[in-house]
Amino acid sequence: MTNQNVVVPDTKSGISLPMVRLSGSSIFPATAQKPPTAPGTGGGGCISLSAKKKLLLENLEINGGGGAAKINSWVDSMRASSPTHMKSSSQSLSEQHQQQITLPSALDNFDQIMEASRGKQIVMFLDYDGTLSPIMRTTVRRLATCFPTAIVSGRCRDKVYKFVRLAELYYAGSHGMDIKGPEKGSKYTKGTEPVICQPASEFLPMIDEVFKELVAKTKLTPGAKVENNKFCVSVHFRCVEEKKWSEVAEAVKSVLNKYPKLRLSQGRKVLEIRPTIKWDKGKALEFLLESLGFANCTDVFPIYIGDDRTDEDAFKVLKEREQGFGILVSKVAKDTNASYSLQEPTQASLHDLFHNYCFLGNNNYY
Ligand SMILES: O=P(O)(O)OC[C@H]1O[C@H](O[C@H]2O[C@H](CO)[C@@H](O)[C@H](O)[C@H]2O)[C@H](O)[C@@H](O)[C@@H]1O
């Protein structure tokens, strides 16, 4: 993993933001599109991931196989993801601070971000859970009047569409494996048909089968919930007593062992099973930029805001392309390829800033 281990004290938590300063000078003029270089370590009083947890997380990106040790590592990793357990980590505070690099706040540095995007077409990508869900519809509708806007989620695309109900957006469900653009007639539709991309379509029957098996295997565990996300399946631990977590993990492993073409990944108190194909939220971002006509374009400025571990694939793509920025929504330290952070997506109305910016005519291709 080449990620930085970072966090982000955002000093504006809970207070309203001043109007964005649009005429501010660029802080990184020679590398206008490059993320700022990593600031120094320390500061912020946030909690860093321990090396142990990093190892555990790396162990999760695997197929089935292994035995009780693997189950334990899944469960340990799940525990380590919970804030209570992060606080009680055996790592001392000074050790935690040594590993910590502070990410600049997207809010405090909003004028830098906008300066870097000057003259370029912003394209907005928003993760759903933890990012867009607290902001909600009105804001996203306003954003989409300024920039092409996509929602990228681990959830099933239809479900996200039912929550948001905005026909003018691009939707990428199932961690980017189910993409659909706006219908004909939208100002962002280039062709006559909406863009569609389902790179894992051959896995549909297998995923349905796995969903049914997991429902059957977990039905006796109180609180366990299996969610069919069309091209992937989530097994939720959130409402399961901690002493029963191994039982659920064992069920997941026993099913996964039968399907070598599926792999496991982990979210917040959730284990997810998905196809082994090389497709993720980063690939979805690249596909969408291409669909919008920005494949080899230097004057595009993608901004991806997300809070989930799966959003890292998109942050990484932006970093490698040296285009736009990833903004990580997080209060705690994470291994990340994002360039900026937000403690809360609702915090001081980042969306108002974007809205002001685009209506003042600084970024208005459409
Ligand atoms: O890619 P995202 O839009 O961030 O979706 C990630 C997962 O979101 C949902 O899970 C989240 O909400 C659950 C409560 O409804 C919560 O228990 C879980 O911890 C959250 O991650 C969704 O249910 C999952 O399938 C998505 O993968």
The ligand as an SDF file (V2000), in Angstrom:
LIG
                    3D

 27 28  0  0  0  0  0  0  0  0999 V2000
  -20.4750    3.1100   -1.2180 O   0  0  0  0  0  0  0  0  0  0  0  0
  -21.4090    3.6650   -0.1780 P   0  0  0  0  0  0  0  0  0  0  0  0
  -22.5110    4.4860   -0.7590 O   0  0  0  0  0  0  0  0  0  0  0  0
  -20.6640    4.3810    0.9220 O   0  0  0  0  0  0  0  0  0  0  0  0
  -22.1310    2.3750    0.4490 O   0  0  0  0  0  0  0  0  0  0  0  0
  -21.4450    1.5310    1.3480 C   0  0  0  0  0  0  0  0  0  0  0  0
  -22.4110    0.6200    2.0790 C   0  0  0  0  0  0  0  0  0  0  0  0
  -23.5340    1.4070    2.4410 O   0  0  0  0  0  0  0  0  0  0  0  0
  -24.5510    0.7220    3.1970 C   0  0  0  0  0  0  0  0  0  0  0  0
  -24.0190    0.3970    4.4290 O   0  0  0  0  0  0  0  0  0  0  0  0
  -23.9020    1.5230    5.2790 C   0  0  0  0  0  0  0  0  0  0  0  0
  -25.1550    1.7420    5.9290 O   0  0  0  0  0  0  0  0  0  0  0  0
  -25.5260    0.7100    6.8550 C   0  0  0  0  0  0  0  0  0  0  0  0
  -26.8260    1.1380    7.5320 C   0  0  0  0  0  0  0  0  0  0  0  0
  -27.8450    1.2180    6.5860 O   0  0  0  0  0  0  0  0  0  0  0  0
  -24.4520    0.5430    7.9260 C   0  0  0  0  0  0  0  0  0  0  0  0
  -24.7930   -0.5050    8.8030 O   0  0  0  0  0  0  0  0  0  0  0  0
  -23.1010    0.2350    7.2660 C   0  0  0  0  0  0  0  0  0  0  0  0
  -22.0930    0.2170    8.2870 O   0  0  0  0  0  0  0  0  0  0  0  0
  -22.7860    1.3400    6.2670 C   0  0  0  0  0  0  0  0  0  0  0  0
  -21.5680    1.0270    5.5670 O   0  0  0  0  0  0  0  0  0  0  0  0
  -25.0280   -0.4840    2.4530 C   0  0  0  0  0  0  0  0  0  0  0  0
  -25.9540   -1.1670    3.2540 O   0  0  0  0  0  0  0  0  0  0  0  0
  -23.8820   -1.3650    2.0070 C   0  0  0  0  0  0  0  0  0  0  0  0
  -24.3730   -2.3900    1.1960 O   0  0  0  0  0  0  0  0  0  0  0  0
  -22.9090   -0.4950    1.1870 C   0  0  0  0  0  0  0  0  0  0  0  0
  -21.8160   -1.2740    0.7290 O   0  0  0  0  0  0  0  0  0  0  0  0
  1  2  2  0
  2  3  1  0
  2  4  1  0
  2  5  1  0
  5  6  1  0
  6  7  1  0
  7  8  1  0
  7 26  1  0
  8  9  1  0
  9 10  1  0
  9 22  1  0
 10 11  1  0
 11 12  1  0
 11 20  1  0
 12 13  1  0
 13 14  1  0
 13 16  1  0
 14 15  1  0
 16 17  1  0
 16 18  1  0
 18 19  1  0
 18 20  1  0
 20 21  1  0
 22 23  1  0
 22 24  1  0
 24 25  1  0
 24 26  1  0
 26 27  1  0
M  END
$$$$
